[in-house]
Amino acid sequence: MSIEKQVTHLAVRFYRVDGVEMVLVPLLAESAHFTLSAGDGYFLVSLVGEPGTAYPLNLRSPGSLDEPYLEKKFHLDRRGYAYSPAELAAALGQVAEDLRAEEGRID
């Protein structure tokens, strides 16, 4: 068995936006050999309290906020989930705006 490990100190973010709770883990370019979805703007987004709902998103890309895309990637079409695709898209839009403000470049 072969194990690869890379430890990086990350700025994990916890957000609650209009009742949607999520955790964002930045996917840094330094860890790009572990995942294809790494680099500027990519975060692993996980919905708190919703098992199996984690997906890497580029929050700088408007396509990442598309409701049908989010529904498919986060499996929100299954019964029992607390958030609709529209609620998640709206919450992620606010998070993306906050991240742009944090970087000092509101578009």
CNS distance restraints for C-alpha pairs under 8 A (distance, minus, plus):
assign (resid   6 and name CA) (resid  31 and name CA) 7.55 0.50 0.50
assign (resid  10 and name CA) (resid  25 and name CA) 7.28 0.50 0.50
assign (resid  10 and name CA) (resid  26 and name CA) 6.94 0.50 0.50
assign (resid  11 and name CA) (resid  25 and name CA) 7.15 0.50 0.50
assign (resid  11 and name CA) (resid  26 and name CA) 7.13 0.50 0.50
assign (resid  12 and name CA) (resid  23 and name CA) 7.14 0.50 0.50
assign (resid  12 and name CA) (resid  24 and name CA) 5.84 0.50 0.50
assign (resid  12 and name CA) (resid  25 and name CA) 4.89 0.50 0.50
assign (resid  12 and name CA) (resid  26 and name CA) 6.86 0.50 0.50
assign (resid  13 and name CA) (resid  23 and name CA) 5.73 0.50 0.50
assign (resid  13 and name CA) (resid  24 and name CA) 5.06 0.50 0.50
assign (resid  13 and name CA) (resid  25 and name CA) 6.59 0.50 0.50
assign (resid  14 and name CA) (resid  21 and name CA) 7.57 0.50 0.50
assign (resid  14 and name CA) (resid  22 and name CA) 5.97 0.50 0.50
assign (resid  14 and name CA) (resid  23 and name CA) 4.62 0.50 0.50
assign (resid  14 and name CA) (resid  24 and name CA) 6.38 0.50 0.50
assign (resid  15 and name CA) (resid  20 and name CA) 7.88 0.50 0.50
assign (resid  15 and name CA) (resid  21 and name CA) 5.76 0.50 0.50
assign (resid  15 and name CA) (resid  22 and name CA) 5.36 0.50 0.50
assign (resid  15 and name CA) (resid  23 and name CA) 6.32 0.50 0.50
assign (resid  15 and name CA) (resid  24 and name CA) 7.91 0.50 0.50
assign (resid  15 and name CA) (resid  95 and name CA) 7.67 0.50 0.50
assign (resid  16 and name CA) (resid  20 and name CA) 5.42 0.50 0.50
assign (resid  16 and name CA) (resid  21 and name CA) 4.40 0.50 0.50
assign (resid  16 and name CA) (resid  22 and name CA) 6.48 0.50 0.50
assign (resid  17 and name CA) (resid  21 and name CA) 6.59 0.50 0.50
assign (resid  17 and name CA) (resid  91 and name CA) 5.46 0.50 0.50
assign (resid  17 and name CA) (resid  94 and name CA) 7.62 0.50 0.50
assign (resid  18 and name CA) (resid  91 and name CA) 7.10 0.50 0.50
assign (resid  20 and name CA) (resid  47 and name CA) 7.73 0.50 0.50
assign (resid  20 and name CA) (resid  83 and name CA) 6.94 0.50 0.50
assign (resid  20 and name CA) (resid  87 and name CA) 7.42 0.50 0.50
assign (resid  20 and name CA) (resid  88 and name CA) 6.92 0.50 0.50
assign (resid  20 and name CA) (resid  91 and name CA) 6.71 0.50 0.50
assign (resid  21 and name CA) (resid  47 and name CA) 6.01 0.50 0.50
assign (resid  21 and name CA) (resid  48 and name CA) 5.39 0.50 0.50
assign (resid  22 and name CA) (resid  45 and name CA) 6.74 0.50 0.50
assign (resid  22 and name CA) (resid  46 and name CA) 5.51 0.50 0.50
assign (resid  22 and name CA) (resid  47 and name CA) 4.39 0.50 0.50
assign (resid  22 and name CA) (resid  48 and name CA) 5.15 0.50 0.50
assign (resid  23 and name CA) (resid  44 and name CA) 7.97 0.50 0.50
assign (resid  23 and name CA) (resid  45 and name CA) 5.85 0.50 0.50
assign (resid  23 and name CA) (resid  46 and name CA) 5.21 0.50 0.50
assign (resid  23 and name CA) (resid  47 and name CA) 6.47 0.50 0.50
assign (resid  23 and name CA) (resid  48 and name CA) 6.84 0.50 0.50
assign (resid  24 and name CA) (resid  43 and name CA) 5.79 0.50 0.50
assign (resid  24 and name CA) (resid  44 and name CA) 5.61 0.50 0.50
assign (resid  24 and name CA) (resid  45 and name CA) 4.76 0.50 0.50
assign (resid  24 and name CA) (resid  46 and name CA) 6.53 0.50 0.50
assign (resid  25 and name CA) (resid  43 and name CA) 5.27 0.50 0.50
assign (resid  25 and name CA) (resid  44 and name CA) 5.06 0.50 0.50
assign (resid  25 and name CA) (resid  45 and name CA) 6.69 0.50 0.50
assign (resid  26 and name CA) (resid  41 and name CA) 7.81 0.50 0.50
assign (resid  26 and name CA) (resid  42 and name CA) 6.17 0.50 0.50
assign (resid  26 and name CA) (resid  43 and name CA) 4.35 0.50 0.50
assign (resid  26 and name CA) (resid  44 and name CA) 6.36 0.50 0.50
assign (resid  27 and name CA) (resid  31 and name CA) 6.96 0.50 0.50
assign (resid  27 and name CA) (resid  32 and name CA) 7.69 0.50 0.50
assign (resid  27 and name CA) (resid  37 and name CA) 7.13 0.50 0.50
assign (resid  27 and name CA) (resid  38 and name CA) 4.75 0.50 0.50
assign (resid  27 and name CA) (resid  39 and name CA) 6.01 0.50 0.50
assign (resid  27 and name CA) (resid  40 and name CA) 7.96 0.50 0.50
assign (resid  27 and name CA) (resid  42 and name CA) 5.48 0.50 0.50
assign (resid  27 and name CA) (resid  43 and name CA) 5.23 0.50 0.50
assign (resid  27 and name CA) (resid  44 and name CA) 6.62 0.50 0.50
assign (resid  28 and name CA) (resid  32 and name CA) 6.74 0.50 0.50
assign (resid  28 and name CA) (resid  38 and name CA) 5.46 0.50 0.50
assign (resid  28 and name CA) (resid  39 and name CA) 4.87 0.50 0.50
assign (resid  28 and name CA) (resid  40 and name CA) 7.02 0.50 0.50
assign (resid  28 and name CA) (resid  42 and name CA) 7.56 0.50 0.50
assign (resid  29 and name CA) (resid  38 and name CA) 5.38 0.50 0.50
assign (resid  29 and name CA) (resid  39 and name CA) 4.06 0.50 0.50
assign (resid  29 and name CA) (resid  40 and name CA) 7.01 0.50 0.50
assign (resid  30 and name CA) (resid  39 and name CA) 7.80 0.50 0.50
assign (resid  31 and name CA) (resid  35 and name CA) 7.14 0.50 0.50
assign (resid  31 and name CA) (resid  38 and name CA) 6.88 0.50 0.50
assign (resid  32 and name CA) (resid  36 and name CA) 6.16 0.50 0.50
assign (resid  32 and name CA) (resid  37 and name CA) 7.21 0.50 0.50
assign (resid  32 and name CA) (resid  38 and name CA) 5.06 0.50 0.50
assign (resid  32 and name CA) (resid  39 and name CA) 6.89 0.50 0.50
assign (resid  37 and name CA) (resid  42 and name CA) 6.55 0.50 0.50
assign (resid  37 and name CA) (resid  56 and name CA) 6.42 0.50 0.50
assign (resid  37 and name CA) (resid  57 and name CA) 7.72 0.50 0.50
assign (resid  38 and name CA) (resid  42 and name CA) 5.73 0.50 0.50
assign (resid  38 and name CA) (resid  43 and name CA) 7.81 0.50 0.50
assign (resid  40 and name CA) (resid  58 and name CA) 7.87 0.50 0.50
assign (resid  41 and name CA) (resid  57 and name CA) 7.92 0.50 0.50
assign (resid  41 and name CA) (resid  58 and name CA) 5.02 0.50 0.50
assign (resid  41 and name CA) (resid  59 and name CA) 5.59 0.50 0.50
assign (resid  41 and name CA) (resid  60 and name CA) 5.52 0.50 0.50
assign (resid  42 and name CA) (resid  56 and name CA) 6.48 0.50 0.50
assign (resid  42 and name CA) (resid  57 and name CA) 5.36 0.50 0.50
assign (resid  42 and name CA) (resid  58 and name CA) 4.14 0.50 0.50
assign (resid  42 and name CA) (resid  59 and name CA) 6.28 0.50 0.50
assign (resid  42 and name CA) (resid  60 and name CA) 7.90 0.50 0.50
assign (resid  43 and name CA) (resid  56 and name CA) 5.42 0.50 0.50
assign (resid  43 and name CA) (resid  57 and name CA) 5.47 0.50 0.50
assign (resid  43 and name CA) (resid  58 and name CA) 6.38 0.50 0.50
assign (resid  43 and name CA) (resid  59 and name CA) 7.23 0.50 0.50
assign (resid  44 and name CA) (resid  54 and name CA) 6.59 0.50 0.50
assign (resid  44 and name CA) (resid  55 and name CA) 5.53 0.50 0.50
assign (resid  44 and name CA) (resid  56 and name CA) 4.14 0.50 0.50
assign (resid  44 and name CA) (resid  57 and name CA) 6.32 0.50 0.50
assign (resid  45 and name CA) (resid  54 and name CA) 5.37 0.50 0.50
assign (resid  45 and name CA) (resid  55 and name CA) 5.45 0.50 0.50
assign (resid  45 and name CA) (resid  56 and name CA) 5.94 0.50 0.50
assign (resid  45 and name CA) (resid  57 and name CA) 6.81 0.50 0.50
assign (resid  46 and name CA) (resid  53 and name CA) 5.72 0.50 0.50
assign (resid  46 and name CA) (resid  54 and name CA) 4.09 0.50 0.50
assign (resid  46 and name CA) (resid  55 and name CA) 6.64 0.50 0.50
assign (resid  47 and name CA) (resid  51 and name CA) 7.89 0.50 0.50
assign (resid  47 and name CA) (resid  53 and name CA) 5.74 0.50 0.50
assign (resid  47 and name CA) (resid  54 and name CA) 6.51 0.50 0.50
assign (resid  50 and name CA) (resid  81 and name CA) 6.79 0.50 0.50
assign (resid  50 and name CA) (resid  82 and name CA) 7.82 0.50 0.50
assign (resid  52 and name CA) (resid  74 and name CA) 7.86 0.50 0.50
assign (resid  53 and name CA) (resid  74 and name CA) 5.13 0.50 0.50
assign (resid  53 and name CA) (resid  75 and name CA) 7.09 0.50 0.50
assign (resid  54 and name CA) (resid  74 and name CA) 6.57 0.50 0.50
assign (resid  55 and name CA) (resid  73 and name CA) 6.74 0.50 0.50
assign (resid  55 and name CA) (resid  74 and name CA) 6.75 0.50 0.50
assign (resid  57 and name CA) (resid  64 and name CA) 6.15 0.50 0.50
assign (resid  58 and name CA) (resid  64 and name CA) 6.31 0.50 0.50
assign (resid  59 and name CA) (resid  64 and name CA) 6.34 0.50 0.50
assign (resid  59 and name CA) (resid  65 and name CA) 7.81 0.50 0.50
assign (resid  59 and name CA) (resid  92 and name CA) 7.73 0.50 0.50
assign (resid  59 and name CA) (resid  96 and name CA) 5.59 0.50 0.50
assign (resid  60 and name CA) (resid  96 and name CA) 6.83 0.50 0.50
assign (resid  61 and name CA) (resid  65 and name CA) 7.70 0.50 0.50
assign (resid  62 and name CA) (resid  66 and name CA) 7.23 0.50 0.50
assign (resid  63 and name CA) (resid  69 and name CA) 7.97 0.50 0.50
assign (resid  64 and name CA) (resid  69 and name CA) 7.18 0.50 0.50
assign (resid  64 and name CA) (resid  70 and name CA) 7.30 0.50 0.50
assign (resid  65 and name CA) (resid  69 and name CA) 7.52 0.50 0.50
assign (resid  65 and name CA) (resid  70 and name CA) 6.86 0.50 0.50
assign (resid  65 and name CA) (resid  89 and name CA) 5.07 0.50 0.50
assign (resid  65 and name CA) (resid  90 and name CA) 7.85 0.50 0.50
assign (resid  65 and name CA) (resid  92 and name CA) 6.75 0.50 0.50
assign (resid  65 and name CA) (resid  93 and name CA) 6.73 0.50 0.50
assign (resid  66 and name CA) (resid  70 and name CA) 6.22 0.50 0.50
assign (resid  66 and name CA) (resid  89 and name CA) 6.68 0.50 0.50
assign (resid  67 and name CA) (resid  71 and name CA) 6.04 0.50 0.50
assign (resid  67 and name CA) (resid  85 and name CA) 5.10 0.50 0.50
assign (resid  67 and name CA) (resid  86 and name CA) 5.82 0.50 0.50
assign (resid  67 and name CA) (resid  88 and name CA) 7.89 0.50 0.50
assign (resid  67 and name CA) (resid  89 and name CA) 5.94 0.50 0.50
assign (resid  68 and name CA) (resid  72 and name CA) 6.23 0.50 0.50
assign (resid  68 and name CA) (resid  85 and name CA) 7.08 0.50 0.50
assign (resid  69 and name CA) (resid  73 and name CA) 6.13 0.50 0.50
assign (resid  70 and name CA) (resid  74 and name CA) 5.72 0.50 0.50
assign (resid  70 and name CA) (resid  75 and name CA) 7.81 0.50 0.50
assign (resid  70 and name CA) (resid  76 and name CA) 7.62 0.50 0.50
assign (resid  70 and name CA) (resid  85 and name CA) 6.08 0.50 0.50
assign (resid  70 and name CA) (resid  88 and name CA) 7.64 0.50 0.50
assign (resid  70 and name CA) (resid  89 and name CA) 7.27 0.50 0.50
assign (resid  71 and name CA) (resid  75 and name CA) 5.56 0.50 0.50
assign (resid  71 and name CA) (resid  76 and name CA) 4.77 0.50 0.50
assign (resid  71 and name CA) (resid  77 and name CA) 6.13 0.50 0.50
assign (resid  71 and name CA) (resid  84 and name CA) 7.81 0.50 0.50
assign (resid  71 and name CA) (resid  85 and name CA) 5.28 0.50 0.50
assign (resid  72 and name CA) (resid  76 and name CA) 6.76 0.50 0.50
assign (resid  72 and name CA) (resid  77 and name CA) 7.33 0.50 0.50
assign (resid  76 and name CA) (resid  81 and name CA) 6.37 0.50 0.50
assign (resid  76 and name CA) (resid  83 and name CA) 7.36 0.50 0.50
assign (resid  76 and name CA) (resid  84 and name CA) 6.64 0.50 0.50
assign (resid  76 and name CA) (resid  85 and name CA) 6.64 0.50 0.50
assign (resid  83 and name CA) (resid  87 and name CA) 6.04 0.50 0.50
assign (resid  83 and name CA) (resid  88 and name CA) 6.40 0.50 0.50
assign (resid  84 and name CA) (resid  88 and name CA) 6.29 0.50 0.50
assign (resid  85 and name CA) (resid  89 and name CA) 6.01 0.50 0.50
assign (resid  86 and name CA) (resid  90 and name CA) 6.15 0.50 0.50
assign (resid  87 and name CA) (resid  91 and name CA) 6.14 0.50 0.50
assign (resid  88 and name CA) (resid  92 and name CA) 6.01 0.50 0.50
assign (resid  89 and name CA) (resid  93 and name CA) 6.07 0.50 0.50
assign (resid  90 and name CA) (resid  94 and name CA) 6.50 0.50 0.50
assign (resid  91 and name CA) (resid  95 and name CA) 6.30 0.50 0.50
assign (resid  92 and name CA) (resid  96 and name CA) 6.00 0.50 0.50
assign (resid  93 and name CA) (resid  97 and name CA) 6.24 0.50 0.50
assign (resid  94 and name CA) (resid  98 and name CA) 6.19 0.50 0.50
assign (resid  95 and name CA) (resid  99 and name CA) 6.20 0.50 0.50
assign (resid  96 and name CA) (resid 100 and name CA) 6.26 0.50 0.50
assign (resid  97 and name CA) (resid 101 and name CA) 6.22 0.50 0.50
assign (resid  97 and name CA) (resid 106 and name CA) 7.30 0.50 0.50
assign (resid  98 and name CA) (resid 102 and name CA) 6.09 0.50 0.50
assign (resid  99 and name CA) (resid 103 and name CA) 6.27 0.50 0.50
assign (resid 100 and name CA) (resid 104 and name CA) 6.33 0.50 0.50
assign (resid 100 and name CA) (resid 105 and name CA) 5.50 0.50 0.50
assign (resid 100 and name CA) (resid 106 and name CA) 5.34 0.50 0.50
assign (resid 100 and name CA) (resid 107 and name CA) 7.64 0.50 0.50
assign (resid 101 and name CA) (resid 105 and name CA) 5.75 0.50 0.50
assign (resid 101 and name CA) (resid 106 and name CA) 5.33 0.50 0.50
